[in-house]
Amino acid sequence: MVDLARAKEHLRIEHDEEDNLIQAYLDAARAHVEAFCDRTIV
């Protein structure tokens, strides 16, 4: 899966003011994929 650093690089975000929000989006996306696939992503 995508980690925070890679997501920020892709989004071209250099500051860390939005790190919690971006991480929450990543966590939600991961949870959605895991639920959809009925699998745990390691």
C-alpha positions as CSV (number, residue, x, y, z in Angstrom):
1,M,0.0,0.0,0.0
2,V,0.9,3.7,-0.2
3,D,2.7,5.2,2.8
4,L,2.4,8.9,3.9
5,A,5.7,9.9,2.3
6,R,4.8,8.5,-1.1
7,A,1.3,10.0,-1.0
8,K,2.7,13.4,-0.2
9,E,5.2,13.1,-3.0
10,H,2.5,12.2,-5.4
11,L,0.3,15.1,-4.2
12,R,3.3,17.5,-4.3
13,I,2.8,18.5,-0.6
14,E,5.9,19.5,1.2
15,H,4.5,20.7,4.5
16,D,3.2,18.5,7.3
17,E,0.1,20.5,8.3
18,E,-2.1,18.0,6.6
19,D,-0.3,14.7,7.5
20,N,-3.1,13.6,9.9
21,L,-5.8,14.1,7.2
22,I,-3.8,12.4,4.5
23,Q,-3.0,9.5,6.8
24,A,-6.7,9.2,7.6
25,Y,-7.5,9.0,3.9
26,L,-4.9,6.3,3.4
27,D,-6.2,4.3,6.3
28,A,-9.8,4.6,5.1
29,A,-8.7,3.5,1.6
30,R,-6.8,0.5,2.9
31,A,-9.8,-0.5,5.1
32,H,-12.1,-0.2,2.1
33,V,-9.9,-2.4,-0.1
34,E,-9.5,-5.0,2.7
35,A,-13.2,-5.1,3.2
36,F,-13.9,-5.3,-0.5
37,C,-11.4,-8.1,-1.1
38,D,-12.2,-9.8,2.3
39,R,-8.4,-9.9,2.8
40,T,-5.9,-8.3,5.2
41,I,-3.2,-6.4,3.4
42,V,0.2,-6.8,5.0
